Amino acid sequence: MISNQILQNTIEGLKAISRVEFSVIDTDGKTAASTSDNMSEFEKSALEFAGSPADSQEIQGCQFFKIYDEQQLEYILVAGGAGEDLYMVGKMVAFQIQNLLTAYKERFDKDNFIKNLLLDNLLLVDIYSRSKKLHIPTDVKRVVIVVEAENGKDSNALEIIRNLKENAGKDFVTAVDENNVIVVKEIADGDGNPEIDKKAVEIVNCLEKEGIGNVHIAYGTIIGEIKEVSRSYKEAKMALDVGKIFFSERNIIAYSELGIGRLIYQLPIPLCKMFIKEIFDGRNPDEFDEETLTTINKFFENSLNVSETSRQLFIHRNTLVYRLDKLQKSTGLDLRIFEDAITFKIALMVVKYMKYMETFDF
């Protein structure tokens, strides 16, 4: 159903053009929108007109018109004012509002379809039949982008993103919960992650310009069939969570960039606790001092290269070797050995994952 605010904006714009007063009254006899306070006196007459067989009628010096939505009476339009063209102007305005009803209903139907598509609530045969009915291409490349913004609902992030010029026509913007905005974006042939990243940056900049901060964006893989939209959406949702755990310094992340973090995210917590206990023998990695943690992270960043790591840490090579030896004694893992380094790296990631999951109440 079209909102009263849309109706109000429409008739005010048409009044400015035609200099005719308008009132839109619903089938209960209540005014939905009006350009003049004096138009409220026609509510009773509109209710009586609604029960008549006529589609238009002159009453009390004004023109009354019925507005239908698929043969169902939705509104009564009252056009008031002087002039020989009052009937023609009123007829044109009634036609405009009826077209608005059709357009908004189609938008609602498409939005409802996309929501069910994302949530995997449709049978395969229904996906293609409804796509055809709604004139939605089924075999174009698309990607699902999930946008999470601080106070996104209160700040109307959905409408802000929906009103971006770039989203007009081919893309769909919707929400299936109050936390995220979802963009189902059509992708041109030859485009890939760089173009999607560019789009994500535009969204972040637009929201920040409107005062919405702490924006996180994730997107799934590019799919070529409309039936795969739900898969791209699930990937984007996972990327959003995994990104917060292992890529906290980034506000845009792709599912294809998650690496081993994607596997760790799917591990059950009891198994993670067992693994950490075996690796660290009951010791919490958080107990390592800042110097040790900095050394470990920098060593991994430089692909286990002792010389480059010591140079970037501004320490002597022997000092770094001493720290690595000390770490080996306390954990039994020598980070200079590839297998031990992999085990240690995974263990640190598992700890991050466990700490993240502890923030939720189950």
N, C-alpha and C positions, 0 to 999 in steps of 0.2 A: 504494500500500500504506500502511495506517495505521501510524504509528510506535509503537514499543514504549512510548515515554513517554506517549502518549495512552492506550494500553491500561492502563498502570500507574495513571495518574490515575483512569481509569474504575473499575477494580476496587477501588481504595482507597476511592473515594467510595461504592461499593455495599457494601463491607465495613462502613463506618461506619453505614450504614442497617440492614443485615441481620445484622451481627455474625457473618457467615460468612466463612471463609477461601477465597480463590480463587487459582487459578493458570491462566495461559494458556500453552499449550505448542504450538509449531508442528509441522508435519508431519515435521520431522526429529528430533523428540523433544527439542528444546531449549526451555527456559523463556523466553518472551518477556516475561512480567510475572507477578509473584506478590506476595501480601500477607503471606507468611510464608516464612522460610527452610526450614521443614520440608516445604513443598510440593514441593521439588525432587526428593524421593524417588519421585514419581509419573511421572517422565519415561519410564521404561521401560514402565510399564503403559499410559501414554498412547499410546506408539508402537504397542503391540500392539492397543490399542483402535481406533486409526486404521485398522488393516487388517481390522477386523471389519465385518460388515454392519449392526450396530446403530448407531442415532443417539444413544442414551443407555444408560448401564449403571452399575450400582453395583459398584465395585471397591474393596476394602480399606476399606470403610466410608465411601467418598466417592462422590459422583455425578459421572460423566463425561458430557460432552455434545460433540457435533460441531458445529462452526460452519462454515457454507458461504458461499461468495461465488459466486453464479451456478452452483450445483451443483458447485462445485469446493471440496474440503475445504481450509480455511485454518488452523484452529486446533482444539485440544482444550481445553475448559474443565473444570477440576476444581474441584468445590465440596466443601469439607470442614467438618465441625462437627456438633454435636448438634442434634437437633430433628426433628420430624415434617415440617416444611415445607422440608427441605433440597432435595428434588427440585424443588418449585415455585420456590424462590428461584433455584436453579441454572438452571432453564429460563428464567426471566425475564432473568437476567444474560446467558445465551447469546443470547437474542433481542435484548437491548440492544446487545451487541457486533456481532451480525450487521447490525443497522441502522446502526451506526457504519461498518462496512465499506462498506455501500452508499452512505452519505452522502459518505464520503471519496473513494470511487471516482468518484462523480458530480462532486465538486469537482475531482478530478484531470482528468476528461474535459473539463470546462468550461475549466479552466486551459490544457490542451493545445490546445483549440480556439481560445481567445483568442490564444494565442501564435502559432499558425499564421495566424490572421486578421491580426494585427498585421504579421507578416512577409510577408504577401501570398503565402502558400504554398498557398492553396486555390482550386479552380475555383469559378466562380460557383454552379454547381448544387450543389456540396458545401457551400458556405456556408449556403444556405437549407435543405438537407436536414438537416444536422447541427444547425442552430439549432432546427429543429422538434423533433428528437429530444431535445435538451437543454433544451427549453422556454425558449429565449432569444428574446424579442421581436425582430423584425427591422426594424420601422418606427418605432422611438422615436428621439428626439434624443439624441445622445451626443457626448462630446468626449474626446480622449485627452490625459492629463496625464502628463508625464515628470518624475520627481523624481530629482535627482542629489544625493547627500549624501556628505560626507566620511566615509570608512570606513563607507559605508552597508552593505556586506555584513557586515563584522565586527560592526557594531552591530545587525544584524538589523532594518534599516529596513523590509524587506518585511513582516515580521510585525507590526511596530508600526503601519504604515499599514493593513494588512489588518484589524487588530483595532479600528480606529476604528468606533464605532457608526454613523457616517454612511455607512460603506461597506457595511453589511450589506444583503444581498438583491439590489438592482438593479445595483450597481457591481461591477466586476471589478478585482482587484489582482493583478498578476503581474510577472514579470521575464523578459526575453529575453537578458540578459547580466548580468555581475556588477557593472556600474557604475550601472545605473538601475533604479528601480521605476516601473512603469507602471500608471496608474489609468485604466480605461475607465469614465467616469462618465456616468450617465444624467442628462439635462437636462430639467427641467420646461418646459412651454410658457410662453413669456414670459420665461424666464431667459436671460441672456447673459453677457458677460464680467465684469460686476460680481459675479455670483453665483459664477462660476468662481474669480475672484480671492479671494473670501471663503473658498472651499474650500481654495485653495492656502495661504492664511495659516494656516488651521487645521492643515494638514499641517506647515508650517514650525514652528509653535508646539509641536506634539506631538513632533516629532523633537528640537527643541532642549531640551524638557523632559526627554527621555531621554538628553541629553548628546551628541546628534549635531549638529555644527555645519556651517557652510559649505554650507547647503542652497540649491540652485538649482532652480527649477521653471519649466517651459515647457509651453504647451498649444497645440494646433492649433485649427482652425476647427470649429464645431459642425456635425455631419453628421446627416442624417435617415434614412439606411439603413445597415444593418449592413455591407454590402459596402464602404462608404466608410471604415471604421474605420482601415484601413491608410494611407489618405491623411492622415487627421488625425494619425496617429502619425508619419508622415514630416515633416509640418509642425512637430509639436512637437519632434522631434529637431533640425530645422534651427533652430528658434527658440532652443533651448538653446545651440547653438553661436554663432549670430549674437548672441544676448544677451550672451554672455561677451565678445565683441569690441567691440560698439558700445554696450552698455547695462550696463557692468560694475558700475555703482552700484546696479543693481536685482537682486533675487534671484527675482522673478516676472516673466515676460514672455510675451506672447501672440504668436502667429504674425502676427496682423493688425496688430501694432504695429511690425513690423520695418522698414517703409518701404523706402527705397533700400538699406538694409543687406542685405536679402534678395537683391537683384540683384548687389551687389558680391561677396557670399559665393560666388556661382556662377561668378565670373570665373576663368579659368585664370591661374596665377601669371605665366607669361611675358608675357601681355598686360598684367597689372598693372605689371610692371617697365617695359615699354615706355611705358606711359601716364605713369608717374611721371618717367621720364627726359625725356619731352617737356615735361612741365609745369614741372619744377624744374631742368631742364638738368643732370642728374647730381647736384644738391645734395639732400642728405637733409633732409626737414622736421624731423627730430630735432635738426638743427643750430641751429634757431631758439632764441633765448634764452627764458627763462621769461616775461619781460615781454611779448615779442612773441606767444607762444602764448596767454597770458592775454588779451591784447588781442583776438586773433583770435576766440577762443572766446566772449568776452563780446559781441563785435560780432555774431556769429551768433545768440547767445541773444536779442539785442534786435532781431532782424530788420533789421539793417544801419542802425539808427537811431543817428546820430552823437551827438546830444544826450543820449539816454538812456544810451548806452554810456559816455560821458565822465563822466556823473553817477555811475554805479555804480562806475566805476573811480577816482572822486575825483581826476580830472585835468581840466585845462582843455581845452575843445573843440579849440583849436589844437594842443595836444600830441597828441591822438588823430589829428588830420589829419596831423600830421608823421609819426607812426608808420605810418599807412596809406600815405603817400607813399613812405616808406622801403621798405616791403614791396613796393610796386609796382615800384620800381626794381630790387629784387633778384630778383623773380619774373616781372615783366611782367604781373601781375594786379592790377587795381584792385578791391578788395573793395567799393567803393561802387557798382560796376556789377553788376547782378544776375547776368549771365551769367558774369562773372569770379568772383563770389562762389560760385556753384554749382560751377564748375570746381574752385575751391580747396577747397571743402567735400568734394567727392567725392574729391579727391586725398588729403586727410587721412584719410578713411575707408578708402581703398585701402591707405594705408600701415599703418593699424591692422590691417587684414585680413592683409597680408603678414607683419607681425611676429607675429601670432597663428599663422599657418601655419608659421612658422619654428620654433615650439616643438615641432613633431611630427617624428618620424623616419620618413622614407619609405623 
